[in-house]
Amino acid sequence: MIIYNVTCNIPESIEEEWVHWMKHEHIPQVIATEKFTGFRMLKLLTVVADNEGVNYAIQYYCNSLEDYNDYAENYAPALKAQTFEKYGEQVLAFRTLLEEV
């Protein structure tokens, strides 16, 4: 299994709105691509000294690297642009690709 992990740092002032948007708009759009078999949204509880805002990790699961690559090439650019259009540089995202062993 391949896990596409997106860790986001957001200001506390938009946390509630952003979580609602993620759960009701963005994540359903990602899942609608049919490249992922499921997802999990997690809030990081670890406090980092110099970190401002709050952090979330969204993990999307797919069966193959080919499915992820198709998503990354054909769907991700538009979805990233939507996020940037809505939140600009308020939301910082760090993306990683993992393989279950």
DSSP file (Angstrom, degrees, kcal/mol; ACC not computed):
  #  RESIDUE AA STRUCTURE BP1 BP2  ACC     N-H-->O    O-->H-N    N-H-->O    O-->H-N    TCO  KAPPA ALPHA  PHI   PSI    X-CA   Y-CA   Z-CA
    1    1 A M              0   0    0      0, 0.0    99,-2.8     0, 0.0     2,-0.4   0.000 360.0 360.0 360.0 140.6    0.0    0.0    0.0
    2    2 A I  E     -AB  62  99A   0     60,-2.7    60,-2.7    97,-0.2     2,-0.5  -0.877 360.0-158.3-104.7 136.6    1.1    3.5   -0.8
    3    3 A I  E     -AB  61  98A   0     95,-3.0    95,-3.2    -2,-0.4     2,-0.7  -0.971   4.7-159.6-119.6 122.3    0.4    6.4    1.6
    4    4 A Y  E     -AB  60  97A   0     56,-2.8    56,-2.6    -2,-0.5     2,-0.5  -0.901  18.2-165.2 -98.9 111.7    0.3   10.0    0.3
    5    5 A N  E     -AB  59  96A   0     91,-2.8    91,-2.7    -2,-0.7     2,-0.5  -0.871  11.5-172.6-107.4 126.6    0.8   12.1    3.5
    6    6 A V  E     -AB  58  95A   0     52,-2.7    52,-2.6    -2,-0.5     2,-0.5  -0.960   5.6-165.8-118.7 112.8    0.1   15.8    3.5
    7    7 A T  E     -AB  57  94A   0     87,-2.9    87,-2.7    -2,-0.5     2,-0.4  -0.874  11.4-166.5-100.2 126.0    1.0   17.6    6.7
    8    8 A C  E     -AB  56  93A   0     48,-3.2    48,-2.3    -2,-0.5     2,-0.5  -0.917  15.5-158.0-118.9 137.7   -0.5   21.1    6.9
    9    9 A N  E     +AB  55  92A   0     83,-2.8    83,-2.4    -2,-0.4    46,-0.2  -0.967  24.1 172.8-110.4 125.9    0.3   24.0    9.2
   10   10 A I  E     -A   54   0A   0     44,-2.7    44,-2.9    -2,-0.5    81,-0.1  -0.950  36.3-100.5-133.6 151.4   -2.5   26.5    9.6
   11   11 A P    >   -     0   0    0      0, 0.0     3,-1.5     0, 0.0     4,-0.5  -0.428  29.9-125.1 -67.3 144.7   -3.2   29.5   11.8
   12   12 A E  G >  S+     0   0    0      1,-0.3     3,-0.9     2,-0.2     4,-0.4   0.812 106.5  69.8 -58.3 -29.9   -5.5   28.9   14.7
   13   13 A S  G 3  S+     0   0    0      1,-0.3    -1,-0.3     2,-0.1     4,-0.2   0.735 110.1  30.4 -65.1 -22.5   -7.7   31.7   13.5
   14   14 A I  G <> S+     0   0    0     -3,-1.5     4,-2.9     2,-0.1    -1,-0.3   0.311  88.8 107.4-115.2   7.4   -8.8   29.7   10.5
   15   15 A E  H <> S+     0   0    0     -3,-0.9     4,-2.8    -4,-0.5     5,-0.2   0.916  79.9  45.9 -54.9 -52.2   -8.6   26.2   12.0
   16   16 A E  H  > S+     0   0    0     -4,-0.4     4,-2.1     1,-0.2    -1,-0.2   0.921 116.8  44.3 -61.5 -45.3  -12.4   25.5   12.3
   17   17 A E  H  > S+     0   0    0      2,-0.2     4,-2.6     1,-0.2    -1,-0.2   0.917 114.4  49.9 -64.2 -43.1  -13.2   26.8    8.8
   18   18 A W  H  X S+     0   0    0     -4,-2.9     4,-2.9     2,-0.2    -2,-0.2   0.913 109.8  50.0 -63.9 -44.2  -10.2   24.9    7.3
   19   19 A V  H  X S+     0   0    0     -4,-2.8     4,-2.6    -5,-0.2     5,-0.2   0.926 112.3  48.2 -60.7 -44.3  -11.2   21.6    8.9
   20   20 A H  H  X S+     0   0    0     -4,-2.1     4,-2.4    -5,-0.2     5,-0.3   0.933 112.7  48.2 -61.3 -45.7  -14.7   22.0    7.7
   21   21 A W  H  X>S+     0   0    0     -4,-2.6     4,-2.3     2,-0.2     5,-1.9   0.912 112.3  49.3 -61.0 -44.2  -13.6   22.8    4.2
   22   22 A M  I  <>S+     0   0    0     -4,-2.9     5,-2.6     3,-0.2    -2,-0.2   0.947 115.8  42.2 -60.3 -48.9  -11.2   19.8    4.2
   23   23 A K  I  <5S+     0   0    0     -4,-2.6    -2,-0.2    -5,-0.2    -1,-0.2   0.836 126.1  31.2 -69.7 -33.3  -13.8   17.4    5.4
   24   24 A H  I  <5S+     0   0    0     -4,-2.4    -1,-0.2    -5,-0.2    -2,-0.2   0.612 135.4  10.3-105.9 -13.8  -16.7   18.6    3.2
   25   25 A E  I  X5S+     0   0    0     -4,-2.3     4,-1.7    -5,-0.3    -3,-0.2   0.642 122.6  40.0-126.9 -62.5  -15.0   19.9    0.1
   26   26 A H  I  ><S+     0   0    0     -5,-1.9     4,-2.2     2,-0.2     3,-0.3   0.958 115.9  44.6 -66.3 -54.7  -11.3   19.1   -0.5
   27   27 A I  H  ><S+     0   0    0     -5,-2.6     4,-2.7     1,-0.2     5,-0.3   0.921 112.6  52.5 -59.8 -44.6  -11.0   15.5    0.8
   28   28 A P  H  > S+     0   0    0      0, 0.0     4,-2.0     0, 0.0    -1,-0.2   0.875 108.9  51.7 -58.2 -34.2  -14.2   14.4   -1.0
   29   29 A Q  H  X S+     0   0    0     -4,-1.7     4,-0.5    -3,-0.3    -2,-0.2   0.904 110.4  47.9 -66.9 -40.2  -12.7   15.9   -4.2
   30   30 A V  H >< S+     0   0    0     -4,-2.2     3,-1.3     1,-0.2     5,-0.5   0.939 113.5  46.9 -64.2 -46.3   -9.5   14.0   -3.8
   31   31 A I  H >< S+     0   0    0     -4,-2.7     3,-2.0     1,-0.3     5,-0.3   0.842 102.1  65.8 -64.8 -33.4  -11.4   10.7   -3.1
   32   32 A A  H 3< S+     0   0    0     -4,-2.0    -1,-0.3     1,-0.3    -2,-0.2   0.664  84.2  73.6 -64.5 -15.9  -13.6   11.4   -6.1
   33   33 A T  T << S-     0   0    0     -3,-1.3    -1,-0.3    -4,-0.5    -2,-0.2   0.692  98.6-138.3 -68.2 -16.5  -10.5   11.0   -8.4
   34   34 A E  S <  S+     0   0    0     -3,-2.0    -2,-0.1    -4,-0.2    -3,-0.1   0.690  75.6 110.5  63.9  21.7  -10.9    7.2   -7.6
   35   35 A K        +     0   0    0     -5,-0.5     2,-0.4    -4,-0.1    28,-0.3   0.577  69.2  59.1 -95.2 -13.4   -7.1    7.0   -7.2
   36   36 A F        -     0   0    0     -5,-0.3    26,-0.3    -6,-0.3    -2,-0.1  -0.905  62.8-155.0-120.7 146.4   -7.3    6.4   -3.4
   37   37 A T  S    S-     0   0    0     24,-3.4     2,-0.3    -2,-0.4    25,-0.2   0.594  74.2 -32.8 -93.1 -13.2   -9.0    3.7   -1.4
   38   38 A G  E     -C   61   0A   0     23,-0.9    23,-2.7     2,-0.0     2,-0.3  -0.979  55.4-140.2 176.4-178.0   -9.4    5.8    1.7
   39   39 A F  E     -C   60   0A   0     -2,-0.3     2,-0.3    21,-0.2    21,-0.2  -0.964   2.6-150.1-156.3 168.2   -8.0    8.4    4.0
   40   40 A R  E     -C   59   0A   0     19,-1.9    19,-3.1    -2,-0.3     2,-0.5  -0.974   9.6-153.1-145.2 136.6   -7.4    9.5    7.5
   41   41 A M  E     -C   58   0A   0     -2,-0.3     2,-0.4    17,-0.2    17,-0.2  -0.960  20.3-177.8-113.2 126.0   -7.2   13.0    8.9
   42   42 A L  E     -C   57   0A   0     15,-3.2    15,-2.9    -2,-0.5     2,-0.5  -0.942  22.3-141.4-127.6 142.9   -5.2   13.5   12.1
   43   43 A K  E     -C   56   0A   0     -2,-0.4     2,-0.3    13,-0.2    13,-0.3  -0.901  26.5-126.6-101.0 129.5   -4.4   16.5   14.3
   44   44 A L        -     0   0    0     11,-2.4    11,-0.4    -2,-0.5    -2,-0.0  -0.597  23.3-175.3 -76.4 131.2   -0.8   16.6   15.6
   45   45 A L        +     0   0    0     -2,-0.3     2,-0.2     9,-0.1    -1,-0.1   0.613  50.3 106.2-100.6 -17.5   -0.7   16.9   19.4
   46   46 A T        -     0   0    0      1,-0.1     2,-0.5     2,-0.0    -2,-0.1  -0.468  66.1-138.7 -66.6 129.5    3.0   17.2   19.7
   47   47 A V        -     0   0    0     -2,-0.2     2,-0.5     3,-0.0    -1,-0.1  -0.802  12.6-158.5 -94.0 127.5    4.0   20.8   20.6
   48   48 A V    >   -     0   0    0     -2,-0.5     3,-1.5     1,-0.1    -2,-0.0  -0.912  19.1-129.8-107.5 132.2    7.1   22.2   18.8
   49   49 A A  T 3  S+     0   0    0     -2,-0.5    -1,-0.1     1,-0.3    -2,-0.0   0.859 103.0  30.6 -49.7 -51.9    8.8   25.1   20.4
   50   50 A D  T 3  S+     0   0    0     -3,-0.1     2,-0.4     2,-0.1    -1,-0.3   0.315  93.6 116.2 -95.1   9.2    9.1   27.5   17.4
   51   51 A N    <   -     0   0    0     -3,-1.5     2,-0.3     2,-0.0    -3,-0.1  -0.639  46.6-162.4 -84.8 130.2    5.9   26.3   15.6
   52   52 A E        +     0   0    0     -2,-0.4     2,-0.1     2,-0.1    -2,-0.1  -0.828  55.4   9.2-105.4 150.4    3.1   28.7   15.2
   53   53 A G  S    S-     0   0    0     -2,-0.3     2,-0.3   -44,-0.1    -2,-0.0  -0.355  94.7 -61.3  83.1-164.2   -0.4   27.5   14.4
   54   54 A V  E     -A   10   0A   0    -44,-2.9   -44,-2.7    -2,-0.1     2,-0.4  -0.864  42.4-137.9-123.2 156.8   -1.8   24.0   14.4
   55   55 A N  E     -A    9   0A   0    -11,-0.4   -11,-2.4    -2,-0.3     2,-0.3  -0.931  16.6-179.1-122.8 140.1   -0.8   21.0   12.4
   56   56 A Y  E     -AC   8  43A   0    -48,-2.3   -48,-3.2    -2,-0.4     2,-0.4  -0.961  13.3-152.0-130.5 149.7   -2.8   18.3   10.7
   57   57 A A  E     -AC   7  42A   0    -15,-2.9   -15,-3.2    -2,-0.3     2,-0.5  -0.993   6.7-165.4-121.6 129.0   -1.8   15.2    8.7
   58   58 A I  E     -AC   6  41A   0    -52,-2.6   -52,-2.7    -2,-0.4     2,-0.5  -0.968   7.3-163.2-113.8 122.7   -4.0   13.8    6.0
   59   59 A Q  E     -AC   5  40A   0    -19,-3.1   -19,-1.9    -2,-0.5     2,-0.4  -0.927   2.8-167.4-111.6 122.6   -3.1   10.4    4.8
   60   60 A Y  E     -AC   4  39A   0    -56,-2.6   -56,-2.8    -2,-0.5     2,-0.4  -0.907  11.6-146.7-108.2 135.7   -4.6    9.1    1.5
   61   61 A Y  E     +AC   3  38A   0    -23,-2.7   -24,-3.4    -2,-0.4   -23,-0.9  -0.860  19.9 172.8-107.6 133.0   -4.2    5.3    0.8
   62   62 A C  E     -A    2   0A   0    -60,-2.7   -60,-2.7    -2,-0.4   -26,-0.1  -0.957  34.9-129.1-136.2 159.7   -3.8    3.9   -2.7
   63   63 A N  S    S+     0   0    0     -2,-0.3     2,-0.3   -28,-0.3   -27,-0.1   0.747  84.2  16.1 -78.8 -25.1   -3.1    0.4   -4.0
   64   64 A S     >  -     0   0    0      1,-0.1     4,-1.7   -62,-0.1     5,-0.1  -0.969  66.7-117.9-149.2 160.6   -0.1    1.3   -6.3
   65   65 A L  H  > S+     0   0    0     -2,-0.3     4,-3.0     1,-0.2     5,-0.2   0.815 114.9  61.5 -65.9 -31.4    2.5    3.8   -7.2
   66   66 A E  H  > S+     0   0    0      2,-0.2     4,-2.2     1,-0.2    -1,-0.2   0.905 102.6  49.9 -62.3 -41.7    0.9    4.0  -10.6
   67   67 A D  H  > S+     0   0    0      2,-0.2     4,-2.2     1,-0.2    -2,-0.2   0.925 112.8  46.8 -62.7 -44.1   -2.4    5.2   -9.0
   68   68 A Y  H  X S+     0   0    0     -4,-1.7     4,-3.3     2,-0.2     5,-0.2   0.942 111.5  50.6 -62.8 -46.5   -0.5    7.9   -7.1
   69   69 A N  H  X S+     0   0    0     -4,-3.0     4,-2.1     1,-0.2     5,-0.2   0.877 109.7  50.7 -60.6 -38.2    1.5    9.0  -10.1
   70   70 A D  H  X S+     0   0    0     -4,-2.2     4,-2.7     2,-0.2     5,-0.4   0.921 112.6  46.8 -64.3 -43.9   -1.7    9.4  -12.1
   71   71 A Y  H  X>S+     0   0    0     -4,-2.2     5,-2.6     1,-0.2     4,-2.5   0.954 112.4  49.7 -59.5 -50.6   -3.2   11.4   -9.3
   72   72 A A  H  <5S+     0   0    0     -4,-3.3    -2,-0.2     1,-0.2    -1,-0.2   0.847 119.1  37.8 -60.3 -35.8   -0.1   13.6   -9.0
   73   73 A E  H  <5S+     0   0    0     -4,-2.1    -1,-0.2    -5,-0.2    -2,-0.2   0.881 128.8  26.4 -83.6 -40.2    0.0   14.3  -12.8
   74   74 A N  H  <5S+     0   0    0     -4,-2.7    -3,-0.2    -5,-0.2    -2,-0.2   0.646 133.1  17.7-104.9 -17.0   -3.6   14.6  -13.7
   75   75 A Y  T  X5S+     0   0    0     -4,-2.5     4,-1.8    -5,-0.4     3,-0.4   0.705 104.8  70.6-124.5 -38.6   -5.5   15.8  -10.6
   76   76 A A  H  ><S+     0   0    0     -5,-2.6     4,-3.0     1,-0.2     5,-0.3   0.864  92.1  59.0 -59.3 -42.4   -3.1   17.3   -7.9
   77   77 A P  H  > S+     0   0    0      0, 0.0     4,-2.1     0, 0.0    -1,-0.2   0.921 109.8  43.2 -56.8 -44.3   -2.2   20.5   -9.8
   78   78 A A  H  > S+     0   0    0     -3,-0.4     4,-2.0     2,-0.2    -2,-0.2   0.893 115.3  49.0 -67.7 -39.2   -5.8   21.7  -10.0
   79   79 A L  H  X S+     0   0    0     -4,-1.8     4,-2.0     2,-0.2    -1,-0.2   0.891 111.6  48.9 -68.8 -38.9   -6.6   20.7   -6.4
   80   80 A K  H  X S+     0   0    0     -4,-3.0     4,-2.5     2,-0.2    -1,-0.2   0.901 110.2  52.3 -64.5 -40.2   -3.4   22.4   -5.1
   81   81 A A  H  X S+     0   0    0     -4,-2.1     4,-2.6    -5,-0.3    -2,-0.2   0.893 107.2  52.3 -64.2 -39.5   -4.4   25.6   -7.1
   82   82 A Q  H  X S+     0   0    0     -4,-2.0     4,-2.0     2,-0.2    -1,-0.2   0.925 110.3  48.2 -59.8 -45.2   -7.9   25.5   -5.5
   83   83 A T  H  X S+     0   0    0     -4,-2.0     4,-2.9     1,-0.2     5,-0.4   0.922 112.8  47.6 -62.7 -44.6   -6.3   25.4   -2.0
   84   84 A F  H  X S+     0   0    0     -4,-2.5     4,-2.6     1,-0.2    -1,-0.2   0.893 110.0  53.0 -65.0 -38.8   -3.9   28.2   -2.8
   85   85 A E  H  < S+     0   0    0     -4,-2.6    -1,-0.2     1,-0.2    -2,-0.2   0.884 116.0  40.2 -62.2 -38.2   -6.7   30.3   -4.3
   86   86 A K  H  < S+     0   0    0     -4,-2.0    -2,-0.2    -5,-0.2    -1,-0.2   0.897 135.6  14.1 -78.4 -41.8   -8.8   29.9   -1.1
   87   87 A Y  H >< S-     0   0    0     -4,-2.9     3,-2.1     1,-0.2     4,-0.2   0.522  80.5-165.6-117.6  -8.5   -6.1   30.2    1.5
   88   88 A G  G >< S-     0   0    0     -4,-2.6     3,-0.6    -5,-0.4    -1,-0.2  -0.287  71.8 -21.2  57.4-136.7   -3.0   31.6   -0.2
   89   89 A E  G 3  S+     0   0    0      1,-0.2    -1,-0.3     3,-0.1    -5,-0.1   0.309 115.9  93.5 -90.4   9.0    0.1   31.3    1.9
   90   90 A Q  G <  S+     0   0    0     -3,-2.1     2,-0.6    -6,-0.1    -1,-0.2   0.841  82.4  57.6 -66.8 -32.2   -1.8   30.9    5.2
   91   91 A V  S <  S-     0   0    0     -3,-0.6     2,-0.5    -4,-0.2   -81,-0.2  -0.892  72.1-165.4-105.8 118.4   -1.7   27.1    4.8
   92   92 A L  E     -B    9   0A   0    -83,-2.4   -83,-2.8    -2,-0.6     2,-0.4  -0.893   9.7-164.9-103.1 129.3    1.7   25.5    4.5
   93   93 A A  E     -B    8   0A   0     -2,-0.5     2,-0.4   -85,-0.2   -85,-0.2  -0.927  14.1-168.3-121.6 140.7    1.8   21.9    3.3
   94   94 A F  E     -B    7   0A   0    -87,-2.7   -87,-2.9    -2,-0.4     2,-0.4  -0.994  16.7-158.2-124.6 120.8    4.6   19.3    3.4
   95   95 A R  E     +B    6   0A   0     -2,-0.4     2,-0.3   -89,-0.2   -89,-0.2  -0.835  13.5 174.8-109.7 137.7    4.0   16.2    1.3
   96   96 A T  E     -B    5   0A   0    -91,-2.7   -91,-2.8    -2,-0.4     2,-0.5  -0.973  21.1-143.2-135.9 152.7    5.6   12.8    1.6
   97   97 A L  E     -B    4   0A   0     -2,-0.3     2,-0.3   -93,-0.2   -93,-0.2  -0.972  24.3-177.0-117.4 127.7    5.0    9.5   -0.1
   98   98 A L  E     -B    3   0A   0    -95,-3.2   -95,-3.0    -2,-0.5     2,-0.4  -0.871  17.8-147.5-125.5 155.0    5.3    6.4    2.0
   99   99 A E  E     -B    2   0A   0     -2,-0.3     2,-0.3   -97,-0.2   -97,-0.2  -0.988  23.4-124.1-122.3 130.8    5.1    2.6    1.4
  100  100 A E              0   0    0    -99,-2.8    -2,-0.0    -2,-0.4     0, 0.0  -0.537 360.0 360.0 -70.4 133.9    3.7    0.2    3.9
  101  101 A V              0   0    0     -2,-0.3    -1,-0.1     0, 0.0     0, 0.0   0.368 360.0 360.0-117.8 360.0    6.2   -2.5    4.7
